C-alpha cells in the first residue's frame, strides 16, 4: 500500500501524517538510545547508574548527567575519556537528549540530526 493511501477499514480515525511522524520519530528515538549505548559501550539496561525504576525519563537522567561531571564520567566508556574529544562526547550526549524527548513532535528529524552532527565536525 502506498504511504499516501488510507485503508479505510483499518485507519479511518488515524491521520496518515501523524502515523508517519510517529514512525519517523521512533527511528530518531532509537538513534538516541544507540548513541547512548555507544558512548557507554553498554546496553541501556546495563548502564550502572541508569534509573532502573524508570520514574525518571531518559531525557531527565541525561540532563542530570550533563550537569554533574562526576556522574557523566561514570557513564562514558573509560577508554573514551581523556582522548582529546571529551567535548564531542558531551555534544553527542546533548544530541542524545534531543532524540529521547518523550513526545515525537519534540524530536528532531534524522536530517536535522545529520546537519547538527555535521555542524560540529562529527563524522558520520
VOMI-185165 format. One record per atom (N, C-alpha, C, O, CB): z, y, x; chain; atom name. Coordinates in pm, 1 decimal. Glycine has a CB too. Layout:
VOMI-185165
SITE,Z,Y,X,A,CA
...
END
This chain:
VOMI-185165
SITE,0.0,-117.0,84.8,A,N
SITE,0.0,0.0,0.0,A,CA
SITE,0.0,123.0,89.2,A,C
SITE,74.0,128.9,187.4,A,O
SITE,121.6,-0.1,-96.4,A,CB
SITE,-80.9,219.2,56.2,A,N
SITE,-88.0,346.0,129.4,A,CA
SITE,43.2,420.4,108.6,A,C
SITE,100.7,416.2,-0.2,A,O
SITE,-210.2,433.0,82.2,A,CB
SITE,91.4,489.4,214.1,A,N
SITE,219.5,558.7,203.5,A,CA
SITE,215.3,672.5,103.1,A,C
SITE,320.5,721.0,61.7,A,O
SITE,261.1,611.8,338.5,A,CB
SITE,95.2,717.1,62.2,A,N
SITE,83.8,824.9,-35.9,A,CA
SITE,79.8,772.4,-178.8,A,C
SITE,93.6,849.5,-273.8,A,O
SITE,-40.3,907.3,-8.4,A,CB
SITE,61.1,641.8,-194.5,A,N
SITE,60.2,582.2,-327.2,A,CA
SITE,203.2,550.0,-369.5,A,C
SITE,288.8,519.9,-286.3,A,O
SITE,-27.7,454.9,-329.8,A,CB
SITE,226.9,556.7,-497.6,A,N
SITE,359.6,524.2,-550.0,A,CA
SITE,345.0,406.9,-644.9,A,C
SITE,264.6,411.0,-738.1,A,O
SITE,425.0,647.0,-622.0,A,CB
SITE,421.0,304.7,-621.7,A,N
SITE,423.8,188.5,-708.6,A,CA
SITE,517.6,221.2,-822.8,A,C
SITE,639.6,218.8,-806.2,A,O
SITE,468.4,59.0,-632.3,A,CB
SITE,461.7,251.5,-938.1,A,N
SITE,544.0,297.0,-1049.9,A,CA
SITE,640.3,190.8,-1099.9,A,C
SITE,741.2,224.3,-1162.0,A,O
SITE,456.2,341.5,-1162.9,A,CB
SITE,612.2,64.7,-1074.6,A,N
SITE,703.5,-39.2,-1121.5,A,CA
SITE,831.7,-44.5,-1039.9,A,C
SITE,934.1,-91.1,-1089.8,A,O
SITE,635.4,-173.8,-1117.5,A,CB
SITE,828.3,2.4,-915.5,A,N
SITE,945.1,-7.2,-829.0,A,CA
SITE,1007.6,126.9,-791.7,A,C
SITE,1126.8,132.3,-761.4,A,O
SITE,908.0,-79.0,-705.2,A,CB
SITE,931.5,232.9,-793.3,A,N
SITE,984.6,356.0,-736.8,A,CA
SITE,962.9,477.8,-825.5,A,C
SITE,938.0,587.3,-775.1,A,O
SITE,922.7,380.5,-603.6,A,CB
SITE,971.8,460.3,-954.9,A,N
SITE,945.8,572.3,-1043.4,A,CA
SITE,1050.0,683.3,-1030.0,A,C
SITE,1023.2,797.3,-1067.8,A,O
SITE,940.8,524.2,-1185.8,A,CB
SITE,1167.8,652.0,-976.9,A,N
SITE,1271.9,752.1,-963.2,A,CA
SITE,1290.1,799.1,-818.8,A,C
SITE,1379.9,878.3,-790.2,A,O
SITE,1401.7,697.3,-1015.5,A,CB
SITE,1205.4,750.8,-728.0,A,N
SITE,1219.1,784.0,-587.4,A,CA
SITE,1102.5,871.1,-544.7,A,C
SITE,986.6,831.8,-558.5,A,O
SITE,1226.9,656.7,-501.1,A,CB
SITE,1132.9,989.7,-492.8,A,N
SITE,1030.3,1076.9,-437.5,A,CA
SITE,982.3,1015.3,-306.7,A,C
SITE,1062.5,988.3,-217.3,A,O
SITE,1084.2,1222.4,-415.6,A,CB
SITE,853.2,993.3,-295.7,A,N
SITE,796.3,926.9,-179.2,A,CA
SITE,829.0,1003.0,-50.7,A,C
SITE,856.9,940.5,51.6,A,O
SITE,645.0,912.9,-195.0,A,CB
SITE,826.2,1135.5,-53.6,A,N
SITE,857.7,1215.9,64.6,A,CA
SITE,1000.6,1195.2,110.1,A,C
SITE,1026.1,1188.6,230.4,A,O
SITE,833.9,1362.8,36.4,A,CB
SITE,1093.9,1184.8,17.9,A,N
SITE,1234.5,1162.2,52.5,A,CA
SITE,1250.0,1023.8,115.2,A,C
SITE,1322.3,1007.7,213.5,A,O
SITE,1325.7,1175.9,-73.0,A,CB
SITE,1182.7,924.7,58.9,A,N
SITE,1188.6,788.6,112.3,A,CA
SITE,1135.5,785.8,254.6,A,C
SITE,1198.3,726.7,342.5,A,O
SITE,1108.6,691.4,23.5,A,CB
SITE,1019.9,849.1,279.3,A,N
SITE,961.0,852.0,413.2,A,CA
SITE,1050.8,927.9,510.6,A,C
SITE,1065.2,886.3,625.5,A,O
SITE,821.6,916.1,409.1,A,CB
SITE,1111.3,1038.3,466.9,A,N
SITE,1201.4,1115.4,552.8,A,CA
SITE,1318.0,1028.3,597.1,A,C
SITE,1356.3,1031.1,714.0,A,O
SITE,1253.0,1241.4,479.5,A,CB
SITE,1373.9,952.0,506.1,A,N
SITE,1484.4,862.8,540.6,A,CA
SITE,1443.0,758.8,642.7,A,C
SITE,1519.2,727.1,734.1,A,O
SITE,1537.4,794.3,416.5,A,CB
SITE,1323.0,705.8,627.8,A,N
SITE,1270.8,607.2,722.7,A,CA
SITE,1252.9,668.4,860.7,A,C
SITE,1295.8,610.6,960.5,A,O
SITE,1137.8,550.1,673.1,A,CB
SITE,1189.6,785.1,866.8,A,N
SITE,1163.1,851.9,994.4,A,CA
SITE,1293.9,891.9,1060.4,A,C
SITE,1310.3,872.1,1180.8,A,O
SITE,1073.3,975.7,974.0,A,CB
SITE,1385.3,946.5,986.2,A,N
SITE,1511.8,991.4,1043.0,A,CA
SITE,1601.0,875.2,1081.9,A,C
SITE,1689.3,892.1,1166.0,A,O
SITE,1584.1,1080.6,945.4,A,CB
SITE,1581.1,757.5,1023.7,A,N
SITE,1653.6,637.5,1066.5,A,CA
SITE,1614.6,603.0,1209.9,A,C
SITE,1698.5,560.7,1289.5,A,O
SITE,1624.1,517.8,971.4,A,CB
SITE,1486.2,621.4,1242.3,A,N
SITE,1440.8,599.9,1379.9,A,CA
SITE,1511.0,695.6,1475.3,A,C
SITE,1547.3,656.9,1586.4,A,O
SITE,1288.3,617.4,1389.9,A,CB
SITE,1530.2,818.8,1433.5,A,N
SITE,1599.0,917.9,1516.4,A,CA
SITE,1744.5,876.2,1536.3,A,C
SITE,1796.8,885.7,1647.3,A,O
SITE,1591.1,1059.1,1452.0,A,CB
SITE,1810.1,830.2,1430.3,A,N
SITE,1948.3,783.3,1441.3,A,CA
SITE,1956.6,667.0,1539.9,A,C
SITE,2043.2,664.1,1627.3,A,O
SITE,2002.9,740.6,1302.9,A,CB
SITE,1865.8,572.1,1524.6,A,N
SITE,1864.1,456.6,1615.0,A,CA
SITE,1838.1,499.8,1759.0,A,C
SITE,1894.6,442.2,1852.0,A,O
SITE,1757.6,355.5,1570.7,A,CB
SITE,1753.5,600.0,1778.1,A,N
SITE,1728.4,653.6,1911.9,A,CA
SITE,1856.7,712.7,1969.9,A,C
SITE,1883.7,697.0,2089.0,A,O
SITE,1616.9,760.7,1907.9,A,CB
SITE,1935.7,780.4,1886.9,A,N
SITE,2063.8,835.0,1931.5,A,CA
SITE,2160.0,726.0,1975.7,A,C
SITE,2227.7,739.2,2077.6,A,O
SITE,2126.9,917.2,1820.9,A,CB
SITE,2165.5,619.4,1899.2,A,N
SITE,2250.8,505.6,1936.5,A,CA
SITE,2201.3,446.0,2067.7,A,C
SITE,2281.5,412.8,2155.0,A,O
SITE,2251.9,397.3,1824.5,A,CB
SITE,2070.4,432.4,2081.9,A,N
SITE,2012.3,378.7,2205.2,A,CA
SITE,2047.8,467.0,2325.1,A,C
SITE,2086.3,415.6,2430.2,A,O
SITE,1859.2,366.6,2191.6,A,CB
SITE,2035.3,599.1,2310.2,A,N
SITE,2072.7,690.2,2419.4,A,CA
SITE,2218.1,670.4,2459.4,A,C
SITE,2249.9,661.7,2578.0,A,O
SITE,2049.3,836.4,2378.2,A,CB
SITE,2305.6,663.3,2360.8,A,N
SITE,2447.6,644.6,2388.9,A,CA
SITE,2472.0,512.9,2462.6,A,C
SITE,2549.2,508.0,2558.3,A,O
SITE,2528.6,648.1,2258.7,A,CB
SITE,2406.4,407.8,2417.8,A,N
SITE,2424.0,277.8,2482.6,A,CA
SITE,2367.7,278.1,2625.4,A,C
SITE,2422.4,211.8,2713.5,A,O
SITE,2356.1,167.9,2399.6,A,CB
SITE,2258.5,352.4,2648.5,A,N
SITE,2203.0,362.6,2783.8,A,CA
SITE,2295.8,439.9,2876.5,A,C
SITE,2313.7,402.7,2992.5,A,O
SITE,2065.9,429.7,2780.0,A,CB
SITE,2354.4,547.0,2825.4,A,N
SITE,2446.8,627.3,2906.7,A,CA
SITE,2572.5,547.4,2940.0,A,C
SITE,2624.6,555.0,3051.3,A,O
SITE,2484.8,757.8,2833.0,A,CB
SITE,2620.3,471.0,2842.5,A,N
SITE,2742.2,392.1,2863.4,A,CA
SITE,2712.9,257.3,2929.0,A,C
SITE,2802.4,194.2,2985.2,A,O
SITE,2813.6,370.0,2730.6,A,CB
SITE,2587.3,213.7,2921.5,A,N
SITE,2546.3,80.0,2967.3,A,CA
SITE,2626.1,-30.0,2896.9,A,C
SITE,2657.3,-134.3,2954.3,A,O
SITE,2564.1,68.0,3119.7,A,CB
SITE,2657.4,-2.5,2771.7,A,N
SITE,2727.8,-98.7,2686.7,A,CA
SITE,2676.8,-81.5,2544.4,A,C
SITE,2628.5,25.3,2506.6,A,O
SITE,2883.7,-79.1,2693.9,A,CB
SITE,2688.4,-187.3,2467.0,A,N
SITE,2658.4,-173.2,2325.5,A,CA
SITE,2768.1,-89.4,2261.2,A,C
SITE,2881.1,-84.5,2309.8,A,O
SITE,2646.0,-312.2,2256.3,A,CB
SITE,2733.2,-24.0,2151.9,A,N
SITE,2824.6,69.3,2086.6,A,CA
SITE,2962.0,8.8,2061.4,A,C
SITE,3063.4,73.5,2087.7,A,O
SITE,2765.4,116.2,1956.2,A,CB
SITE,2967.0,-112.6,2011.7,A,N
SITE,3096.5,-174.5,1979.0,A,CA
SITE,3173.8,-219.1,2103.1,A,C
SITE,3287.6,-264.6,2091.1,A,O
SITE,3075.0,-293.9,1887.6,A,CB
SITE,3113.8,-207.0,2223.1,A,N
SITE,3181.7,-244.9,2346.6,A,CA
SITE,3232.5,-124.6,2425.6,A,C
SITE,3297.7,-141.6,2528.7,A,O
SITE,3088.7,-326.2,2432.7,A,CB
SITE,3203.4,-3.2,2378.4,A,N
SITE,3248.6,116.7,2448.8,A,CA
SITE,3399.1,128.3,2431.3,A,C
SITE,3450.4,120.6,2319.7,A,O
SITE,3176.0,244.8,2396.1,A,CB
SITE,3470.2,147.2,2543.6,A,N
SITE,3616.2,140.1,2546.5,A,CA
SITE,3686.6,229.9,2445.4,A,C
SITE,3769.0,181.5,2367.9,A,O
SITE,3663.7,174.7,2682.2,A,CB
SITE,3656.1,359.3,2444.2,A,N
SITE,3733.7,446.9,2355.6,A,CA
SITE,3658.0,485.7,2229.4,A,C
SITE,3688.2,588.2,2168.1,A,O
SITE,3774.3,571.8,2429.8,A,CB
SITE,3559.6,404.6,2189.8,A,N
SITE,3490.9,426.9,2063.1,A,CA
SITE,3586.9,396.1,1949.3,A,C
SITE,3653.5,292.6,1951.1,A,O
SITE,3362.5,339.9,2052.5,A,CB
SITE,3594.9,484.5,1850.1,A,N
SITE,3689.7,461.8,1740.5,A,CA
SITE,3650.2,340.4,1656.3,A,C
SITE,3553.3,344.9,1580.6,A,O
SITE,3698.7,586.3,1651.5,A,CB
SITE,3724.5,235.2,1670.2,A,N
SITE,3692.4,109.6,1602.0,A,CA
SITE,3707.0,118.4,1449.7,A,C
SITE,3640.8,45.1,1376.2,A,O
SITE,3781.2,-0.7,1654.7,A,CB
SITE,3793.9,208.5,1403.1,A,N
SITE,3816.7,216.8,1259.1,A,CA
SITE,3709.2,296.6,1186.2,A,C
SITE,3708.4,300.0,1063.1,A,O
SITE,3951.2,278.4,1232.6,A,CB
SITE,3618.2,360.9,1259.7,A,N
SITE,3506.7,436.9,1204.5,A,CA
SITE,3548.5,546.2,1107.3,A,C
SITE,3466.1,593.3,1029.0,A,O
SITE,3413.0,344.5,1136.1,A,CB
SITE,3676.7,588.2,1110.8,A,N
SITE,3718.3,702.2,1030.2,A,CA
SITE,3654.0,829.1,1085.8,A,C
SITE,3633.9,927.2,1014.3,A,O
SITE,3873.2,715.1,1027.8,A,CB
SITE,3623.4,824.5,1211.1,A,N
SITE,3563.5,937.3,1279.7,A,CA
SITE,3413.7,909.6,1291.7,A,C
SITE,3374.1,799.0,1328.5,A,O
SITE,3629.5,960.6,1420.2,A,CB
SITE,3331.1,1008.2,1261.3,A,N
SITE,3187.7,985.7,1274.2,A,CA
SITE,3148.2,984.0,1421.0,A,C
SITE,3221.3,1034.6,1506.1,A,O
SITE,3108.5,1093.7,1198.4,A,CB
SITE,3033.4,926.2,1450.2,A,N
SITE,2983.8,924.8,1587.6,A,CA
SITE,2966.7,1067.2,1640.3,A,C
SITE,2996.5,1094.6,1756.6,A,O
SITE,2850.4,848.5,1595.9,A,CB
SITE,2919.0,1157.3,1555.4,A,N
SITE,2899.4,1296.4,1597.1,A,CA
SITE,3032.2,1359.3,1635.8,A,C
SITE,3041.4,1424.7,1739.8,A,O
SITE,2832.6,1378.1,1484.9,A,CB
SITE,3135.6,1340.7,1553.9,A,N
SITE,3267.6,1395.8,1584.8,A,CA
SITE,3320.6,1338.1,1715.9,A,C
SITE,3377.0,1409.9,1798.4,A,O
SITE,3366.4,1367.0,1470.2,A,CB
SITE,3301.8,1209.2,1733.3,A,N
SITE,3350.4,1142.9,1853.7,A,CA
SITE,3280.3,1196.1,1978.0,A,C
SITE,3346.1,1226.9,2077.4,A,O
SITE,3330.7,992.0,1842.9,A,CB
SITE,3147.0,1207.4,1973.8,A,N
SITE,3071.7,1256.9,2089.2,A,CA
SITE,3105.3,1403.2,2115.2,A,C
SITE,3118.5,1443.7,2230.6,A,O
SITE,2919.8,1239.8,2066.7,A,CB
SITE,3119.3,1483.1,2009.4,A,N
SITE,3157.5,1623.3,2025.3,A,CA
SITE,3292.7,1632.5,2094.9,A,C
SITE,3311.8,1715.9,2183.4,A,O
SITE,3162.2,1694.9,1888.3,A,CB
SITE,3385.8,1547.3,2055.3,A,N
SITE,3517.0,1543.0,2122.1,A,CA
SITE,3500.1,1506.4,2268.9,A,C
SITE,3561.8,1567.6,2356.1,A,O
SITE,3611.2,1441.6,2052.2,A,CB
SITE,3416.8,1407.0,2296.1,A,N
SITE,3394.7,1365.5,2434.8,A,CA
SITE,3340.1,1480.8,2518.6,A,C
SITE,3382.2,1500.8,2632.5,A,O
SITE,3298.3,1246.2,2440.3,A,CB
SITE,3246.7,1556.1,2462.0,A,N
SITE,3184.1,1665.8,2536.6,A,CA
SITE,3280.9,1780.0,2564.8,A,C
SITE,3257.7,1859.3,2656.0,A,O
SITE,3064.6,1718.7,2460.2,A,CB
SITE,3388.9,1789.3,2488.1,A,N
SITE,3486.9,1895.8,2511.1,A,CA
SITE,3601.0,1849.9,2601.1,A,C
SITE,3686.1,1930.1,2639.6,A,O
SITE,3542.9,1945.0,2378.5,A,CB
SITE,3602.9,1723.1,2634.1,A,N
SITE,3708.6,1669.6,2718.9,A,CA
SITE,3644.8,1592.6,2834.3,A,C
SITE,3600.6,1478.9,2817.8,A,O
SITE,3805.2,1578.3,2637.4,A,CB
SITE,3640.9,1655.9,2950.5,A,N
SITE,3569.3,1595.0,3062.7,A,CA
SITE,3625.9,1458.8,3101.7,A,C
SITE,3550.8,1370.1,3142.4,A,O
SITE,3573.2,1687.3,3182.3,A,CB
SITE,3756.9,1441.2,3089.9,A,N
SITE,3813.4,1311.2,3128.1,A,CA
SITE,3767.9,1201.5,3032.2,A,C
SITE,3741.9,1088.9,3074.7,A,O
SITE,3967.2,1318.0,3131.1,A,CB
SITE,3758.2,1233.8,2902.6,A,N
SITE,3713.0,1135.1,2804.9,A,CA
SITE,3564.6,1102.9,2821.8,A,C
SITE,3524.7,986.7,2814.0,A,O
SITE,3739.4,1185.6,2663.4,A,CB
SITE,3482.9,1206.1,2845.1,A,N
SITE,3339.0,1182.7,2855.8,A,CA
SITE,3307.0,1097.9,2977.7,A,C
SITE,3218.3,1012.7,2972.3,A,O
SITE,3263.3,1315.5,2862.8,A,CB
SITE,3377.5,1119.9,3086.6,A,N
SITE,3351.5,1039.2,3206.0,A,CA
SITE,3396.5,894.6,3187.9,A,C
SITE,3347.5,806.0,3257.8,A,O
SITE,3421.4,1100.1,3326.7,A,CB
SITE,3488.2,869.3,3096.2,A,N
SITE,3529.8,731.1,3072.0,A,CA
SITE,3423.5,652.3,2996.6,A,C
SITE,3425.6,529.3,2997.5,A,O
SITE,3660.6,728.5,2994.4,A,CB
SITE,3330.1,722.0,2931.0,A,N
SITE,3224.5,656.8,2855.1,A,CA
SITE,3099.6,636.1,2939.8,A,C
SITE,3029.3,536.5,2922.6,A,O
SITE,3190.7,738.3,2731.5,A,CB
SITE,3071.1,728.2,3030.4,A,N
SITE,2949.3,721.8,3112.3,A,CA
SITE,2960.3,606.1,3211.1,A,C
SITE,3064.5,585.2,3273.2,A,O
SITE,2925.6,856.2,3187.9,A,CB
SITE,2851.9,532.4,3224.2,A,N
SITE,2846.5,421.1,3319.0,A,CA
SITE,2877.7,473.0,3459.4,A,C
SITE,2814.3,567.0,3507.2,A,O
SITE,2706.8,351.4,3315.6,A,CB
SITE,2974.8,411.5,3523.9,A,N
SITE,3026.6,460.0,3653.6,A,CA
SITE,2918.1,484.0,3759.1,A,C
SITE,2924.4,586.2,3827.4,A,O
SITE,3126.2,360.7,3708.0,A,CB
SITE,2818.4,395.2,3776.4,A,N
SITE,2716.4,421.0,3878.0,A,CA
SITE,2631.4,546.3,3852.2,A,C
SITE,2564.6,594.7,3943.5,A,O
SITE,2626.3,302.3,3888.0,A,CB
SITE,2633.1,599.2,3729.5,A,N
SITE,2556.4,719.8,3699.1,A,CA
SITE,2629.1,848.1,3740.8,A,C
SITE,2565.9,951.6,3761.6,A,O
SITE,2525.6,724.7,3550.8,A,CB
SITE,2760.7,840.9,3752.7,A,N
SITE,2841.7,959.6,3779.8,A,CA
SITE,2828.0,1001.0,3925.8,A,C
SITE,2831.4,918.0,4016.7,A,O
SITE,2989.6,933.4,3745.3,A,CB
SITE,2812.2,1132.3,3945.9,A,N
SITE,2808.3,1187.5,4080.7,A,CA
SITE,2677.5,1168.9,4154.1,A,C
SITE,2673.7,1179.0,4276.7,A,O
SITE,2915.1,1127.9,4160.1,A,CB
SITE,2572.2,1142.3,4083.3,A,N
SITE,2440.9,1122.4,4145.7,A,CA
SITE,2354.0,1247.4,4133.9,A,C
SITE,2231.5,1238.6,4141.0,A,O
SITE,2369.2,1002.9,4081.8,A,CB
SITE,2416.4,1362.9,4116.1,A,N
SITE,2349.1,1493.0,4109.0,A,CA
SITE,2270.7,1515.0,3980.2,A,C
SITE,2185.7,1603.8,3974.0,A,O
SITE,2256.6,1507.8,4225.5,A,CB
SITE,2298.3,1434.8,3877.2,A,N
SITE,2235.8,1462.7,3748.5,A,CA
SITE,2334.1,1450.4,3632.3,A,C
SITE,2296.3,1414.6,3520.8,A,O
SITE,2118.9,1369.1,3726.8,A,CB
SITE,2460.9,1480.7,3660.4,A,N
SITE,2561.8,1479.0,3553.3,A,CA
SITE,2524.5,1576.4,3441.4,A,C
SITE,2545.7,1547.3,3323.7,A,O
SITE,2701.0,1514.3,3609.9,A,CB
SITE,2469.4,1691.6,3478.3,A,N
SITE,2428.5,1790.0,3377.9,A,CA
SITE,2325.9,1733.8,3281.3,A,C
SITE,2332.0,1760.9,3161.3,A,O
SITE,2372.4,1913.3,3445.3,A,CB
SITE,2232.5,1656.5,3331.9,A,N
SITE,2131.0,1594.9,3245.3,A,CA
SITE,2194.9,1491.5,3152.4,A,C
SITE,2155.3,1478.0,3036.6,A,O
SITE,2019.8,1528.6,3330.4,A,CB
SITE,2293.0,1419.5,3203.9,A,N
SITE,2362.9,1321.6,3119.7,A,CA
SITE,2430.7,1393.7,3003.2,A,C
SITE,2426.3,1346.5,2889.6,A,O
SITE,2467.8,1241.3,3202.8,A,CB
SITE,2493.2,1507.9,3031.7,A,N
SITE,2557.2,1584.7,2924.7,A,CA
SITE,2452.9,1635.8,2825.6,A,C
SITE,2478.5,1639.1,2705.2,A,O
SITE,2637.4,1702.6,2983.2,A,CB
SITE,2335.4,1675.8,2875.1,A,N
SITE,2228.7,1719.1,2784.7,A,CA
SITE,2184.3,1603.8,2695.0,A,C
SITE,2161.0,1623.0,2575.6,A,O
SITE,2108.6,1773.6,2864.7,A,CB
SITE,2172.8,1485.3,2752.1,A,N
SITE,2135.7,1369.2,2670.7,A,CA
SITE,2244.5,1335.9,2569.2,A,C
SITE,2214.0,1292.4,2458.2,A,O
SITE,2108.7,1247.7,2760.1,A,CB
SITE,2370.7,1355.6,2605.9,A,N
SITE,2479.1,1334.3,2508.8,A,CA
SITE,2470.0,1435.7,2394.5,A,C
SITE,2495.9,1401.2,2279.2,A,O
SITE,2617.1,1344.8,2578.3,A,CB
SITE,2433.6,1559.8,2425.5,A,N
SITE,2415.8,1659.9,2319.2,A,CA
SITE,2299.6,1621.4,2228.0,A,C
SITE,2307.7,1636.0,2106.1,A,O
SITE,2391.6,1800.1,2380.0,A,CB
SITE,2191.4,1572.1,2288.5,A,N
SITE,2077.9,1524.3,2208.5,A,CA
SITE,2122.7,1407.1,2121.2,A,C
SITE,2087.1,1399.0,2003.6,A,O
SITE,1958.8,1481.9,2300.2,A,CB
SITE,2200.5,1317.4,2179.4,A,N
SITE,2254.6,1204.0,2103.9,A,CA
SITE,2330.0,1253.6,1981.5,A,C
SITE,2316.8,1198.3,1872.3,A,O
SITE,2347.3,1118.3,2192.7,A,CB
SITE,2408.3,1357.2,2000.8,A,N
SITE,2487.4,1415.1,1891.9,A,CA
SITE,2396.9,1463.8,1778.2,A,C
SITE,2428.8,1443.9,1661.0,A,O
SITE,2573.8,1531.4,1944.4,A,CB
SITE,2285.3,1526.9,1812.1,A,N
SITE,2194.8,1574.9,1706.8,A,CA
SITE,2126.1,1458.6,1635.3,A,C
SITE,2095.7,1467.8,1516.4,A,O
SITE,2089.2,1669.4,1766.3,A,CB
SITE,2102.0,1350.7,1707.0,A,N
SITE,2036.8,1233.5,1646.4,A,CA
SITE,2128.1,1160.0,1549.1,A,C
SITE,2080.9,1094.5,1456.2,A,O
SITE,1990.9,1137.4,1754.8,A,CB
SITE,2258.4,1170.9,1570.6,A,N
SITE,2354.4,1093.2,1492.6,A,CA
SITE,2418.0,1171.7,1378.2,A,C
SITE,2519.9,1130.1,1323.0,A,O
SITE,2462.1,1041.6,1582.9,A,CB
SITE,2358.3,1284.3,1343.0,A,N
SITE,2410.1,1360.9,1228.7,A,CA
SITE,2414.8,1270.2,1105.9,A,C
SITE,2327.5,1185.2,1088.4,A,O
SITE,2321.8,1487.4,1200.7,A,CB
SITE,2516.3,1287.8,1020.7,A,N
SITE,2534.4,1194.3,908.8,A,CA
SITE,2422.9,1198.5,803.8,A,C
SITE,2396.2,1097.5,738.7,A,O
SITE,2664.8,1222.8,841.6,A,CB
SITE,2358.0,1313.1,786.6,A,N
SITE,2253.9,1323.8,684.3,A,CA
SITE,2117.4,1334.1,750.9,A,C
SITE,2099.3,1416.8,840.3,A,O
SITE,2278.9,1446.1,592.4,A,CB
SITE,2020.4,1251.9,709.5,A,N
SITE,1888.9,1251.4,772.9,A,CA
SITE,1823.9,1389.1,782.6,A,C
SITE,1757.4,1418.1,882.1,A,O
SITE,1798.4,1160.2,697.8,A,CB
SITE,1841.2,1473.4,683.1,A,N
SITE,1778.7,1606.5,685.6,A,CA
SITE,1834.3,1693.7,798.1,A,C
SITE,1770.1,1791.1,837.4,A,O
SITE,1799.1,1676.7,551.4,A,CB
SITE,1952.9,1660.2,850.8,A,N
SITE,2013.8,1737.8,959.7,A,CA
SITE,1962.8,1694.3,1097.1,A,C
SITE,1984.9,1763.6,1196.3,A,O
SITE,2165.7,1724.4,955.0,A,CB
SITE,1895.4,1580.7,1102.9,A,N
SITE,1849.6,1526.9,1231.1,A,CA
SITE,1713.1,1584.4,1267.5,A,C
SITE,1633.6,1618.1,1179.8,A,O
SITE,1843.1,1373.0,1226.1,A,CB
SITE,1686.6,1595.2,1397.6,A,N
SITE,1553.5,1639.8,1438.8,A,CA
SITE,1451.2,1528.1,1417.7,A,C
SITE,1487.4,1413.5,1391.0,A,O
SITE,1554.6,1684.7,1586.9,A,CB
SITE,1324.9,1562.7,1429.9,A,N
SITE,1220.4,1460.9,1428.4,A,CA
SITE,1203.1,1408.2,1570.1,A,C
SITE,1253.2,1467.7,1665.6,A,O
SITE,1085.8,1518.2,1372.8,A,CB
SITE,1132.8,1297.4,1583.7,A,N
SITE,1106.5,1243.9,1716.7,A,CA
SITE,1023.8,1342.2,1798.9,A,C
SITE,1043.1,1352.5,1920.1,A,O
SITE,1034.4,1108.9,1706.9,A,CB
SITE,932.6,1414.1,1735.4,A,N
SITE,853.3,1513.9,1806.6,A,CA
SITE,942.2,1626.8,1857.8,A,C
SITE,925.0,1673.0,1970.6,A,O
SITE,743.1,1570.0,1715.5,A,CB
SITE,1036.6,1671.3,1776.1,A,N
SITE,1131.1,1774.0,1820.9,A,CA
SITE,1215.6,1723.1,1937.5,A,C
SITE,1242.3,1797.6,2031.8,A,O
SITE,1222.2,1817.7,1704.8,A,CB
SITE,1257.5,1597.2,1931.7,A,N
SITE,1333.0,1538.6,2042.6,A,CA
SITE,1249.4,1535.3,2169.9,A,C
SITE,1298.2,1566.8,2278.4,A,O
SITE,1379.6,1397.0,2006.7,A,CB
SITE,1124.4,1497.2,2155.6,A,N
SITE,1034.4,1493.5,2270.8,A,CA
SITE,1027.6,1630.8,2336.8,A,C
SITE,1040.1,1642.4,2458.7,A,O
SITE,893.4,1447.2,2228.4,A,CB
SITE,1007.7,1734.7,2255.9,A,N
SITE,997.9,1870.8,2310.0,A,CA
SITE,1129.5,1916.6,2372.4,A,C
SITE,1129.4,1985.8,2474.2,A,O
SITE,956.2,1968.3,2200.0,A,CB
SITE,1240.8,1878.4,2312.1,A,N
SITE,1372.1,1914.8,2367.0,A,CA
SITE,1393.1,1849.4,2503.0,A,C
SITE,1434.1,1915.1,2598.7,A,O
SITE,1485.1,1873.5,2270.0,A,CB
SITE,1365.4,1722.7,2510.7,A,N
SITE,1382.6,1649.7,2637.1,A,CA
SITE,1287.2,1704.4,2742.2,A,C
SITE,1324.7,1721.2,2858.3,A,O
SITE,1358.9,1498.0,2617.0,A,CB
SITE,1165.8,1731.6,2701.9,A,N
SITE,1065.9,1784.8,2793.8,A,CA
SITE,1106.5,1923.4,2845.0,A,C
SITE,1078.5,1957.8,2959.8,A,O
SITE,928.8,1791.6,2725.1,A,CB
SITE,1172.5,2002.7,2760.0,A,N
SITE,1209.0,2139.8,2797.9,A,CA
SITE,1314.3,2145.6,2908.2,A,C
SITE,1318.3,2243.1,2983.3,A,O
SITE,1259.7,2214.4,2676.8,A,CB
SITE,1398.6,2044.9,2919.7,A,N
SITE,1495.1,2047.5,3030.3,A,CA
SITE,1454.0,1956.1,3144.6,A,C
SITE,1534.5,1923.3,3231.7,A,O
SITE,1632.7,2007.5,2980.6,A,CB
SITE,1328.0,1915.7,3143.1,A,N
SITE,1275.6,1840.6,3256.6,A,CA
SITE,1305.7,1692.8,3252.6,A,C
SITE,1293.9,1623.9,3354.0,A,O
SITE,1329.1,1896.6,3381.5,A,CB
SITE,1344.9,1642.7,3135.7,A,N
SITE,1371.1,1500.0,3124.9,A,CA
SITE,1242.6,1420.9,3128.6,A,C
SITE,1141.0,1464.8,3074.8,A,O
SITE,1447.5,1469.2,2997.7,A,CB
SITE,1245.7,1308.6,3189.4,A,N
SITE,1128.3,1221.5,3195.2,A,CA
SITE,1132.0,1125.8,3078.4,A,C
SITE,1236.1,1068.9,3045.7,A,O
SITE,1122.2,1143.9,3329.0,A,CB
SITE,1018.5,1109.2,3016.7,A,N
SITE,1008.8,1013.9,2905.2,A,CA
SITE,915.3,903.0,2945.2,A,C
SITE,891.7,811.0,2866.9,A,O
SITE,959.5,1082.8,2774.7,A,CB
END
